Amino acid sequence: MSSLTSTEHAAGAPFASPGVTDRAASGQTAADPDADEADYDAQEEQRAIEQAEEGSIIVDSDDVATDAGYESDGHTAASTSLADSVRDYIYENGRRYHRFREGRYNFPNDDVEQQREDMKHAMVKMLCGQLYFAPIGDSPHHVLDIGTGTGIWAIEMGDLFDSASILGVDLSPIQPEWVPPNVRFMVDDVDWLHPRNCFDYIHARHTVMAIKNWPRLLRRAIEHMRPGGWFEIQEVLHYPISHNGAMAADHPVAKFWELIHQGLSNLGVDFHAVAGGRLANTMRDCGYVNVSERTLQIPIGTWPKNKVLKTVGLYWRTILLDGLQAIALGPLMRGCGWSREQVEVFLIQVRRAYHDNSCLMYMPLHIIYGQKPESHY
Ligand SMILES: C[S@@+](CC[C@H](N)C(=O)[O-])C[C@H]1O[C@@H](n2cnc3c(N)ncnc32)[C@H](O)[C@@H]1O
């Protein structure tokens, strides 16, 4: 459960470092070495988010060399398939995919992928220090998480707001059974049907690789939000940018993400939908007001000097490396017509190139939120 209170997440305020408040309240003194360390950690957290948002990440000059070799990804084939079609799975190239609305989402849902999604959640939380940014107040009643995945965000929101009712919707039935009493999951397409004017807050994170028609989703969502409710999107722009401009255009990591973009585009998905303020503009075009966008840099690798950003970078690189095959198979085989062998051979150079810390790579995380006008019924 997050230790944050909702007032600490108020949007528009500088990014909070919740630990500072906790420690101040605990009455620790400067003479106490534990307190000094805690203060230092709190300052590192604050500096991390400032550097990530300002694009001023300080480089650790001791950590820009290429890391030692990386072992190949492990992967499992899940063994259970349940009876009815909603709970059924299909298997492709040793990976498990959703059966309900088959083919709509091009990435696996097996145990390995679920662990990776949970690690991504931990990484984003470490970077942002909070679960959301929209100013939703202290007591939202109805919260919807679209493409909830393992449901980890929905569960933590349920812990944070015990008066709220949280609904997570996903194509895959991969959420745990034991959840807080105010959290529910539903296997469904985001083309859901619910009462109009209902949700105080709708959240979508890491769904840019799935959503084919953002204007349609945003218009549908606004009908189901109560006037004054908020829609928040948190999406990574999956393309490596070099902090020092040292990355060649044919760098294998850049080539990899360009091909994934192409494959998804062939499958009808705009993987770069958040680039250049486009999704924020789509939100405005769909009738949302008070639309804000913030961008944080997620380092890839251990090159930042700040210890929070160094850990974030280690997590993010691990997540990307662990997911190499899961990310590549659908877009390259279904989208570009590659064979499994072509994919596996290509991945060898990409895997190696991720350990090149000298290009100081990062990816932007876009946080976009907008409000349904009070006057819109
Ligand atoms: C990358 S995961 C993100 C999970 C979660 N939002 C998080 O941040 O931890 C994307 C999820 O979206 C789900 N998804 C994709 N297309 C969907 C759709 N049309 N309707 C509902 N869920 C969908 C997938 O099944 C997958 O679990």
Ligand as a Chemical Component Dictionary entry (heavy atoms), coordinates in Angstrom:
data_LIG
# 
_chem_comp.id                   LIG 
_chem_comp.type                 NON-POLYMER 
_chem_comp.pdbx_formal_charge   0 
_chem_comp.three_letter_code    LIG 
# 
loop_
_chem_comp_atom.comp_id 
_chem_comp_atom.atom_id 
_chem_comp_atom.alt_atom_id 
_chem_comp_atom.type_symbol 
_chem_comp_atom.charge 
_chem_comp_atom.model_Cartn_x 
_chem_comp_atom.model_Cartn_y 
_chem_comp_atom.model_Cartn_z 
_chem_comp_atom.pdbx_ordinal 
LIG C1  C1  C 0  1.135  -3.194 -21.212 1  
LIG S1  S1  S 1  -0.250 -3.768 -20.345 2  
LIG C2  C2  C 0  -0.493 -2.488 -19.135 3  
LIG C3  C3  C 0  -1.168 -2.947 -17.876 4  
LIG C4  C4  C 0  -1.501 -1.880 -16.850 5  
LIG N1  N1  N 0  -2.229 -0.764 -17.402 6  
LIG C5  C5  C 0  -0.294 -1.370 -16.115 7  
LIG O1  O1  O 0  0.125  -0.236 -16.345 8  
LIG O2  O2  O -1 0.262  -2.124 -15.271 9  
LIG C6  C6  C 0  -1.572 -3.442 -21.484 10 
LIG C7  C7  C 0  -2.848 -4.159 -21.102 11 
LIG O3  O3  O 0  -3.920 -3.660 -21.929 12 
LIG C8  C8  C 0  -4.793 -4.734 -22.192 13 
LIG N2  N2  N 0  -5.582 -4.403 -23.388 14 
LIG C9  C9  C 0  -5.126 -4.254 -24.641 15 
LIG N3  N3  N 0  -6.124 -3.948 -25.495 16 
LIG C10 C10 C 0  -7.259 -3.914 -24.741 17 
LIG C11 C11 C 0  -8.626 -3.667 -25.038 18 
LIG N4  N4  N 0  -9.026 -3.412 -26.304 19 
LIG N5  N5  N 0  -9.525 -3.729 -24.030 20 
LIG C12 C12 C 0  -9.109 -4.006 -22.748 21 
LIG N6  N6  N 0  -7.831 -4.247 -22.409 22 
LIG C13 C13 C 0  -6.916 -4.202 -23.392 23 
LIG C14 C14 C 0  -3.871 -5.915 -22.389 24 
LIG O4  O4  O 0  -4.548 -7.148 -22.228 25 
LIG C15 C15 C 0  -2.800 -5.655 -21.320 26 
LIG O5  O5  O 0  -3.083 -6.327 -20.120 27 
# 
loop_
_chem_comp_bond.comp_id 
_chem_comp_bond.atom_id_1 
_chem_comp_bond.atom_id_2 
_chem_comp_bond.value_order 
_chem_comp_bond.pdbx_ordinal 
LIG C1  S1  SING 1  
LIG S1  C2  SING 2  
LIG S1  C6  SING 3  
LIG C2  C3  SING 4  
LIG C3  C4  SING 5  
LIG C4  N1  SING 6  
LIG C4  C5  SING 7  
LIG C5  O1  DOUB 8  
LIG C5  O2  SING 9  
LIG C6  C7  SING 10 
LIG C7  O3  SING 11 
LIG C7  C15 SING 12 
LIG O3  C8  SING 13 
LIG C8  N2  SING 14 
LIG C8  C14 SING 15 
LIG N2  C9  SING 16 
LIG N2  C13 SING 17 
LIG C9  N3  DOUB 18 
LIG N3  C10 SING 19 
LIG C10 C11 SING 20 
LIG C10 C13 DOUB 21 
LIG C11 N4  SING 22 
LIG C11 N5  DOUB 23 
LIG N5  C12 SING 24 
LIG C12 N6  DOUB 25 
LIG N6  C13 SING 26 
LIG C14 O4  SING 27 
LIG C14 C15 SING 28 
LIG C15 O5  SING 29 
# 
